[in-house]
Amino acid sequence: MNKIFPRIPSGCAISGIMNKKGHRFSGNDIIKSIALMHDRSNGLGGGFAAYGIYPDYPDHYAFHVFYDSLANRINTEEFINDHFDVDMSEPIHTRKVRSINNPPLIWRYFVRPGQNKLISSELTEEEYVVRCVMRVNSCFEGAYIFSSGKNMGAFKGVGYPEDIGDFYCLEKYDGYIWTAHGRFPTNTPGWWGGAHPFTLLDWSIVHNGEISSYGANARFLEMFGYKCTLQTDTEAITYIFDYLMRKQGLPLEMAVATVAAPLWKEIDRMDQDKKELLKALRAVFGNLLMNGPFSIILGTKNGIVALNDRIKLRNMVAATKGDFLYLASEESAIREVCSDPEHVWVPKGGEPVIGLLEGVDNI
């Protein structure tokens, strides 16, 4: 008999831990943190993103790929080998976990763009990688590149997050940033590709909430070459930040003001220069405003950003101790791994919590 799960609008759990000096630590703490919020998910999706885990390949793009079959893998590898120089190809190591059933083939490649292909494309290196990833994910049956950044990786699947962490042996990896997600899907099915985090290049997003503006967001993004193949709002959020910050060159504060814009009545009370700036952002990028309840953690190679919707319909707690920044849906998930934080606070709606690596001045 199929188990029926009730719809819990405030479900899903997110967590993040960062060492601001870039010191790497194992995945044990992030697993403990997200596991404490077990009841916020229902076993249909869990995942992690980790930065700094591939120090032996710091300049390679690490492709993590799901395959439905060996034939799908062989077909996709022809494309990868044709467009990239592949310096390492291997299955991602996993262990048997009782609750994880029917996993796909999970493969890892460390690649650099083929120089002849890159030069003839007349694209930047990052844009070349993005287009290749979009090509595989939209055109190659039974293959999905779910992670494509440098010196980072996503690990996700169908299961509770603590079981996913065990499945991927994350205690054996060391990173300076970890984020995690426990999923309670409400509008899309639970499947391996649909679990969080969603990534593109070095961007990763874990998300609690529901974006009612998905249709407008996705239509805008698809005009600029993004393929929203999974029809889920978190995928669109990842592409929004890539578009605004990488393609348009907006600083973080402008990107935040675009996706979680102040209310019009608040804008009207601002000084003239700021009022004009926010009006311009709304006019140019209005279709990227995210409506609905959300709390997200954006991971990058330079740091992490936590953000609530502007009227704070989803919870987020932040804390610091020494060189560490902690973020989670619940304070208890922070205290599970840091029993005596120096500072704990609840961020205001629409106001980001920004953690940057020491010596870095921008995400």
C-alpha positions in Angstrom: 0.0 0.0 0.0 1.3 3.4 -0.9 2.0 5.6 2.1 0.1 8.9 2.0 1.9 12.0 3.4 0.0 15.0 4.5 0.8 18.3 2.9 2.9 20.4 5.3 3.3 23.9 3.8 6.2 24.8 6.2 8.0 21.5 5.6 11.5 21.1 4.3 14.6 21.8 6.3 17.8 23.6 5.3 21.1 24.0 7.0 24.5 25.5 6.3 27.9 25.7 8.0 30.9 27.7 6.8 34.4 28.3 8.1 35.3 31.9 7.1 39.1 31.1 7.1 38.6 28.4 4.5 39.6 25.6 6.9 38.1 22.3 5.8 36.1 20.0 8.1 34.2 16.7 7.5 30.6 16.3 6.6 29.7 14.9 10.0 28.4 18.1 11.5 26.2 19.0 8.6 24.7 15.5 8.7 24.0 15.9 12.4 22.4 19.3 11.9 20.0 18.3 9.1 19.2 15.0 10.8 17.8 16.9 13.8 15.1 18.3 11.6 14.1 14.8 10.3 10.4 15.4 10.8 10.4 18.4 8.4 11.0 16.1 5.5 9.3 12.9 4.4 12.1 10.8 2.8 11.4 11.9 -0.8 14.6 13.9 -1.1 17.8 14.9 0.7 21.1 16.4 -0.3 24.2 18.3 0.3 26.6 20.7 -1.4 30.2 20.9 -0.3 33.0 23.4 -1.3 36.7 22.6 -1.1 36.3 18.9 -1.4 38.5 18.3 -4.5 41.8 20.0 -3.7 43.6 17.7 -6.1 41.6 19.1 -9.0 41.0 22.7 -8.1 40.9 24.0 -11.7 38.7 21.2 -13.1 35.0 21.3 -13.4 33.6 18.3 -11.4 30.6 16.9 -13.2 28.4 14.7 -11.1 26.0 12.8 -13.3 23.0 10.5 -12.8 22.4 7.8 -15.5 19.4 5.6 -15.9 21.4 2.9 -17.6 24.9 1.9 -19.0 23.7 2.7 -22.5 22.7 6.3 -21.4 26.2 6.7 -19.9 28.0 5.6 -23.0 25.9 7.9 -25.2 26.5 10.9 -22.9 30.2 10.2 -22.5 30.6 10.6 -26.2 29.4 14.2 -25.9 31.5 14.9 -22.8 34.6 13.5 -24.4 34.0 15.5 -27.6 33.6 18.8 -25.8 35.9 18.4 -22.8 39.3 17.1 -21.9 38.5 14.5 -19.3 41.3 13.9 -16.8 39.4 11.5 -14.5 36.3 9.5 -14.8 34.9 7.2 -12.1 31.8 6.1 -10.3 31.1 8.1 -7.1 31.7 5.9 -4.2 28.6 4.9 -2.2 27.7 2.4 0.4 24.6 0.3 0.8 22.0 1.9 3.0 18.8 0.0 3.8 16.4 2.9 3.2 18.0 3.9 -0.2 16.4 1.9 -3.0 17.0 1.7 -6.7 19.7 4.4 -7.1 20.8 5.4 -10.6 24.3 5.0 -11.9 26.2 7.9 -10.3 29.4 9.0 -12.1 32.0 11.7 -11.6 34.2 13.4 -14.2 37.0 16.0 -13.7 37.1 18.0 -17.0 38.4 21.1 -18.7 36.8 22.6 -21.8 38.4 21.4 -25.1 40.4 24.3 -26.3 39.5 24.0 -29.9 35.8 23.7 -29.2 36.0 26.6 -26.7 37.8 28.9 -29.1 35.5 28.1 -32.0 32.4 28.7 -29.8 33.5 32.3 -29.1 32.1 31.9 -25.6 33.6 32.5 -22.2 34.7 29.3 -20.4 31.9 29.4 -17.9 29.2 30.1 -20.6 30.6 27.2 -22.6 30.3 24.8 -19.6 26.7 26.1 -18.9 25.6 25.5 -22.4 27.0 22.0 -22.5 25.4 21.2 -19.2 22.0 22.5 -20.5 22.5 20.5 -23.7 23.0 17.2 -21.8 20.1 17.8 -19.3 17.6 18.8 -22.0 18.6 16.5 -24.9 20.2 13.3 -23.6 17.7 10.8 -22.4 18.4 9.1 -19.1 21.3 11.5 -18.1 21.4 14.5 -15.8 24.4 16.5 -14.8 23.5 17.6 -11.2 26.7 19.3 -10.3 29.2 21.2 -12.4 31.4 23.5 -10.3 35.1 23.7 -9.5 36.4 22.1 -6.3 32.8 21.5 -5.1 30.1 19.0 -5.5 26.5 18.2 -4.8 25.4 14.8 -3.4 21.6 14.1 -3.4 18.9 11.5 -3.9 15.6 10.1 -2.7 15.8 9.5 1.0 16.1 11.3 4.3 19.1 13.6 4.3 21.0 11.7 7.0 20.6 8.5 5.0 21.8 10.3 1.8 24.8 11.5 3.7 25.6 7.9 4.8 25.0 6.6 1.3 27.5 9.0 -0.2 30.1 8.5 2.7 30.2 12.2 3.3 32.1 11.8 6.5 35.1 11.0 4.3 35.0 14.4 2.5 36.4 17.7 3.9 35.1 21.1 2.8 35.0 24.7 4.1 31.3 25.2 3.3 28.5 22.6 3.6 24.8 23.1 2.9 22.0 20.5 3.3 18.4 20.0 2.6 15.6 17.7 3.8 12.8 17.7 1.3 9.0 17.6 1.7 7.8 18.0 -2.0 4.5 19.5 -2.5 4.2 20.2 -6.2 6.7 17.9 -7.9 7.5 14.2 -7.4 10.3 12.9 -5.3 13.1 11.6 -7.6 16.9 11.7 -7.6 17.3 14.7 -10.0 14.6 16.7 -8.2 16.3 16.6 -4.8 18.1 19.7 -3.5 20.6 21.3 -3.8 20.2 22.5 -7.4 23.5 23.7 -8.8 25.0 25.4 -11.8 28.8 26.0 -12.0 29.7 27.1 -8.4 26.2 28.2 -7.5 24.1 25.9 -5.3 20.7 26.5 -3.7 18.8 24.7 -0.9 15.3 26.0 -0.5 12.4 25.8 1.9 9.1 27.2 0.5 7.1 27.5 -2.6 7.6 30.1 -5.4 4.3 31.1 -6.9 6.1 33.3 -9.5 7.8 30.2 -11.0 6.0 30.6 -14.4 7.1 34.2 -14.9 10.6 33.4 -13.6 11.1 30.4 -15.9 9.7 32.1 -19.0 12.1 35.0 -18.5 15.1 32.7 -18.0 14.3 30.6 -21.0 14.6 33.7 -23.2 18.3 33.8 -22.2 19.1 30.1 -22.9 18.3 28.5 -19.6 16.5 25.2 -19.8 14.1 24.7 -16.8 13.7 21.0 -17.5 12.7 19.9 -14.0 9.8 22.3 -13.6 10.7 23.1 -10.0 11.1 26.5 -8.5 14.5 25.8 -6.9 16.1 25.1 -10.2 14.8 28.5 -11.4 16.2 30.2 -8.3 19.7 28.8 -9.1 19.5 30.2 -12.6 18.2 33.5 -11.5 21.3 34.2 -9.4 23.5 32.9 -12.2 21.8 35.3 -14.7 21.9 38.3 -12.4 25.4 38.0 -11.0 27.4 36.1 -13.6 25.8 37.3 -16.8 24.6 40.7 -15.8 27.4 41.5 -13.3 25.0 42.7 -10.6 26.6 42.9 -7.1 24.9 40.7 -4.5 22.9 43.5 -2.8 21.3 44.3 -6.2 20.5 40.7 -6.9 18.9 40.3 -3.5 16.9 43.5 -4.1 15.6 42.0 -7.3 14.5 38.6 -6.0 13.2 39.9 -2.6 12.3 43.5 -3.4 11.0 45.8 -0.7 7.3 46.6 -0.9 6.4 49.7 -2.9 5.3 51.5 0.2 8.8 50.9 1.6 10.5 52.1 -1.6 8.5 55.3 -1.5 10.0 56.2 1.9 13.6 55.8 0.7 16.0 58.5 -0.3 15.8 59.5 -4.0 18.9 57.7 -5.3 18.0 54.4 -3.7 14.4 54.8 -4.8 15.4 55.3 -8.4 17.8 52.3 -8.3 15.1 49.9 -6.9 12.5 51.2 -9.4 15.0 50.5 -12.2 15.6 47.0 -11.0 11.9 46.3 -10.8 11.4 47.7 -14.3 14.3 45.7 -15.9 14.2 42.5 -13.9 10.6 42.5 -12.6 10.0 39.0 -13.9 12.7 37.7 -11.6 11.0 38.8 -8.5 10.2 35.8 -6.4 6.7 35.7 -4.9 5.7 33.4 -2.2 7.2 32.0 1.0 10.8 31.0 0.9 14.1 30.7 2.8 17.2 29.8 0.8 20.9 29.3 1.3 23.0 30.2 -1.7 26.4 28.6 -1.8 29.3 29.8 -3.8 33.1 29.3 -3.8 33.5 32.6 -1.9 30.9 32.2 0.8 27.2 31.7 1.5 24.1 33.9 1.6 20.9 33.2 3.5 17.7 35.0 2.5 14.1 35.0 3.5 11.1 36.3 1.5 10.4 39.9 2.2 7.5 39.2 4.6 9.3 36.3 6.3 6.9 33.4 5.7 9.6 30.8 6.2 11.9 30.6 9.2 15.7 31.0 9.2 18.1 31.2 12.2 21.7 32.3 12.1 24.6 32.0 14.6 28.3 32.5 14.8 31.1 31.2 16.9 34.8 32.0 16.2 35.4 31.5 12.5 32.2 29.6 11.9 28.8 30.8 10.5 25.8 28.6 11.1 22.4 28.7 9.3 19.3 26.5 9.7 15.6 26.4 9.7 15.6 25.8 13.4 17.9 27.0 16.2 18.0 23.5 17.6 19.8 22.3 14.4 22.6 24.8 15.1 22.9 23.9 18.7 23.2 20.3 17.8 26.6 21.0 16.4 27.5 24.2 18.3 26.1 24.0 21.8 27.3 27.5 22.9 27.3 29.9 19.9 28.5 33.4 20.6 25.7 35.2 18.7 22.3 33.9 17.6 19.7 35.9 15.7 16.7 35.6 13.4 17.3 37.5 10.1 14.6 40.0 9.0 12.6 39.3 5.9 14.4 40.3 2.7 17.7 41.1 4.5 20.5 38.7 3.6 23.0 37.0 6.0 26.3 37.1 4.1 29.3 35.0 5.0 32.5 35.6 3.0 35.8 33.9 3.1 38.6 35.8 4.7 40.2 38.2 2.2 37.2 38.0 -0.2 35.0 41.1 -0.7 32.2 39.7 -2.9 30.3 36.6 -3.5 
